[in-house]
């Protein structure tokens, strides 16, 4: 394995800017003039100095003004403000990435919280729907199921040789939009941009990849502009064989790489994660990232209520993939706090479309059985709450307004500080709004949602609802993975990352009911999470790198800074 510490001996400026920039210039020393401007890794636009313009034969190809990155940033912001909507801003930003990678990341990192809704959810969903129409240039790799037998060879075509993360999707279930086939490429592209925007993971280390296995979306198959292969999705066996070859090829071509699975069809995601999570360095953000953020929110809630997670009773309203994933991570967190695994699960209950999951039910899966206890059957949520007496109620049901006044009042009668997370999205699917939770609990609820809700003033007090957004956790955890190359990405790494996240909320913020720190501080948040993840990876013997004396220094030395390198 190539050790990262050898990198640290290099000039830090060069390392932080981009290895690939240096390499591109070195490998292609014949690059001159227009070619330099047309390469997004070498182009500085109006930031080329007078000497560089002469040396690289750029005179006449640029306007006379010589600007710094900050001025270029201002110009981009002006352009963006003239765009009529976020999809147009997204298209503009992708165009910028095609022209000038450094400036693109300078813009993105100037205010990640502002750019996430443009470059990721919700705009990326719209972009994926129109991906064939707006497709301009590839920013990642497409490998199709027809390429079986040649995957290593194809991966070697990628110009960067030290890839640390591949974000891979089959386009099987893009956000809430279903099967988008090869158009799902927008997701790996966007997700990896968030690694850099939120945690400063160097973009040269990241490879977005679409495993094109066909699509069952007839509209796409009939679209003459569709960019993917025109066939239906394969059988489970065929898919799994293809994925196995892919995993083997990645391990061979990029031995230090962590595979990040994203937006696969639910059943494929669960099955493949179960197969690989204890064998290779990989994770699925839809499952583990989501659950990790929910647990981080609960730990944040414990800081407010003064309780301990291992003493809580949890009712999951919704027992689908999100519910099962969150329940599993809560059980892991309780186990790490000292409970045995069975004892932890005994404190977690589930409720689905057919009512409370209890022993007499015959319609429940193996995963759900773990959280099925001896209870009186009921289809009434408030009644189940009175029977179980949960301290925590988590909504992942997709059913808007399911947490009625009676439900919130019942939670409030049983608990001084009822913890109510209404995580279903979009907004009209939230099980209750922030206002409802605060009003019906007389301001006692500790509330978080899956979508943003505005601050609320009530009885002279300010309440700031939390948003359990995955970007709080996966970029920081990934930065910790980058620094340590762990053999596996265990639940403990997510939970400890979540504890670091919750620990960043100040007393003043807790007084407003905040369970997560402000999104505007995301780079600092991700850095702190990475430090904790790295510490645990070293402590638990997961890391494949030697432990440095100073972990924060290691993390900092690896982070990307959007600035132009000197050209000599
Ligand atoms: P799913 O379809 O797998 O599961 C839905 C569950 O809700 C099922 O167990 C179903 O029986 C239950 N349900 C449906 N109608 C119900 C009713 N009337 N009463 C009680 N239970 C009912 O969906 P999945 O993937 O688990 O997602 C659920 C929700 O969670 C979605 O709205 C999704 O957007 C949200 N979510 C939020 C996240 C976040 O905030 N970070 C992350 C992941 C999911």
Boltz pocket constraint, residues with backbone or C-beta under 6 A from the ligand:
constraints:
  - pocket:
      binder: B
      contacts: [[A, 286], [A, 290], [A, 293], [A, 317], [A, 318], [A, 319], [A, 320], [A, 321], [A, 322], [A, 323], [A, 351], [A, 352], [A, 353], [A, 354], [A, 355], [A, 395], [A, 396], [A, 397], [A, 398], [A, 399], [A, 402], [A, 423], [A, 424], [A, 425], [A, 426], [A, 429], [A, 449], [A, 450], [A, 451], [A, 468], [A, 469], [A, 470]]
      max_distance: 6.0
